[in-house]
Amino acid sequence: MNKEEYIEIIDALINIIDEGVYVVDDKGKGLFYNDAMAKMEKISVDEVVGKSFHKAFPGVPISESTMFKATRFGQSTLNLEQTYKSLHGRTITTTNSTFPVYHEGRPVGAIEVAKDITHIRSLSNRILELEEIKEKETEQVQEKQKVAIKKYVFSDIIGENVDFLKVLSKARRAANSDASVIIMGETGTGKELFAQSLHYCGKRKNKPFMAQNCAALPESLLEGILFGTSKGGFTGAIDRPGLFEQADGGTLLLDEISAMSYNLQSKLLRVLQEEYIRRVGGEKDIPIDVRIVATVNESPKTLIEEGLLRKDLFYRLNIVSLLIPPLRKRKDDIELLTHALIDKHCDRFGHVSMLISERALKTLENYSYPGNVRELENIIMQAVSLSEGDKVLNEHMLSMPVTEMETYSHINSAEIIGGLDEYLSQIEKELIREALVNHSGNVTKSAEELSIKRQTLQHKMKKYKISAKI
């Protein structure tokens, strides 16, 4: 195969890739520039290939050019956010990774891979603006109507199970501490109730309590929400405090912290160590006094092994650890929880108080609750909301999910090969695949069918290497 054929193959390969790819030689002259990059920057391939990078991209100062650093100094750049103007004046925000290329110890060029986040950055600014508007409107409504927002304290947490009470006792002791807390527990076990109780029963109770689900937003947007933005940091940026500044003196809950990117986890670690933040695009260090409460819904050991949670960040957060047992391991609390939830939703829907039959209670106690207390509440809420003046909640009023006994009644221990964990993993994989097939690969609808969060499903798909392209 001759050189021209190699070049054609490489060119075809580069154009298959979704991200923008730009390759220059050791003199900085463009060798390859794929269609994705051209579409992103609204310029043609011919305007870049054969030209020096500083002429093809005059809107990027040479001091900020990642290509210049790679070709001149052999310096690599990883996931750097840049806002610049293209050859025709279009403002673009990208994350770039640029690497020098060597052959036999001699520099022969550089490769840059870029992802367009212009829309995400614009969305980030809009969300932050809406958050500010929402906060102002909420303050006005509360002032006019004196609306009381529900703030959970330890007395709101129900349970008499021995292991559960040990966790509750430990949390009560930790409330007046400033130490970071990591709360571990499956989805629906009540992690936020514990987090709020740590704050509202502690010495910071008169200071702000802020919460952010780390799985809900992409990295570039989440960073601005957490750390704030500085005017001039990027196109359209304004001076805006992030959640750390808003929570100063109080508590910041970071829910599903393992969904945060490794890069952002390292920035969070630095904040915890140095006790100051720097806004996105800013140069000023801002001291903060914030207690961090983080949550994970899987074993930290597993998350660390799978590369989803930094080990050093976990150890920094794990000053106080609370492991909330799932409902299937505290079934002696189901009767207590059921009576409390019936009273709660009878009051909510304006119904007379209801009792529960022994058979209905036994039905609830025989279920394993993959969705934990939240799932139990959903079952009770549905039964109460659909009741028509009934004074007793009977088993026929319970809309129970298909139980494991009904689904897997044909299974016996002799059929389980490779251990229980492996067998259950196989079942989980099949259920995920089936849901994705049912919804043509739609992750959101599949997650709803499986009664789990979309982010949880994405994590399991990654774990089991299941593609949404069914």
C-alpha positions, 0 to 999 in steps of 0.5 A: 500500500502506497502513501496516497492510499494510506492518506485516503484511508486515514481521511475516510476514518477521520470523517467517520468520527463524530467529534471534530478532528484537526491534524497539522504537520510539524510546521503547523500546516493543516493535513486533515480537517474532518467534516464534523469540525468543518460543520462545527465551525461553519467553514470549508475543509479547503479553507483549513487544509494546506494553511497554517493553523494561525491563518485558518483560525485568526480568532485564536490568540497564539498564546491561547492556541493549543496547536501552538503549544503542541507543535512548538513546545510538545505540550498536551492539552486535555479537555480544555474549554475554549471560546473563540471566533472562527474564520468567518466570525462565528463564536464557538465554545468547544472542549479541546484535547490536543496532542503532539505526535512524534516519530523516532523521537522527532516531532512530526505534527499534532492532533486536535479532537474537539467537541462543540459545546456552544449550545450547552454553554448557552443552555448553562447561562439560561438555566442559571438565569432561570434559577436566579429568577426562580429564587427571586420569585420564590422569595416574593411568594414566601414573603407574601403568602408565608409559604412553609417549605418542608424541611426534614428533621430526624423526627420525620424519619420512621423506623425501629429496625435495630440496624436502621436505628444505629445509622440514625443514631450515628447521623444524630451525633454527626449533625453538629459536626462540620465534617464531610458526610457520605451517605450510601444507600440504594435509590429510594432509601431516604438519603435526602431525608438524612442529608436535610436532617443533618443540616436542620438539626445541626448548628448550621440550620439557620444557614442555607441548604443547597442541593444538586443532582450531579447526574442531571447535568453535563459537566460544562453546565454543572461546573458553572452551577457549582462554582459560578461564572465570571464576566469575560470568562467566555462569550456571554458570561456574567458574574454569577455566584454558584451553589458553593457561594450560595451555600456559604456557612451552610450545607451543600448536598451533592446527590449521585456524586459518582455521576460527576466527571473525573475532571470535575471531581478533581476540582471538587477535591481541591475545593475541599482541601483548600476551602476556596473556589474560583469561578469559571473563567475567573482569576479571584480565589473566593473563600467558602465555608460549606459542609459537603454531604454527598450521596452514592447509590452503589458500593463506593468500592465498586464505583472506584473499581469501575472508574466512576469515583475518585479514590482520593475524593471518596477518602476526603468525603468519608469522614462520616459515613452513613450506610442506609439499609434497604427496605428488604433488610428492615422488613420489621419496619414495613408495618410502621411505615405503612400506617404512617404513609396511609395517614399521610396520604389520607390527609393529602387526598382528604379521605377519612382515616383508613386501617389496613387488613392483615392480608394486605399487610402480609402482601406488603411484607412479602415484597422485596422493594427494589425501589425501597421506601419510595416504592412502598409509598407509591403503592400506598399513595395509589391505593389511597388515592383510588379508594372510594370511602373505604375504611379498610385498605384490602389486598385487592386495592394494592397495585403490586408489581409482579413479585420475584416469586411469580416471575422466577417461580421456576428457578431452583438453586440447582439451576444457579451456575456461577454463584448468586451474584452472577445469576442476578446480574444475568437476570438484570441484563436481560431485563434491561435489554428487554426494556430497551427493545420494548421502547426502541432504545429509548433510555428514558422510557426504558428507565420508567418501565424498570422503575429506576432513574435514567442515570442509573440505567445509563450506568448499568448499560455502561457496566454491562456494555449494553448499547441503546441501539437496539 
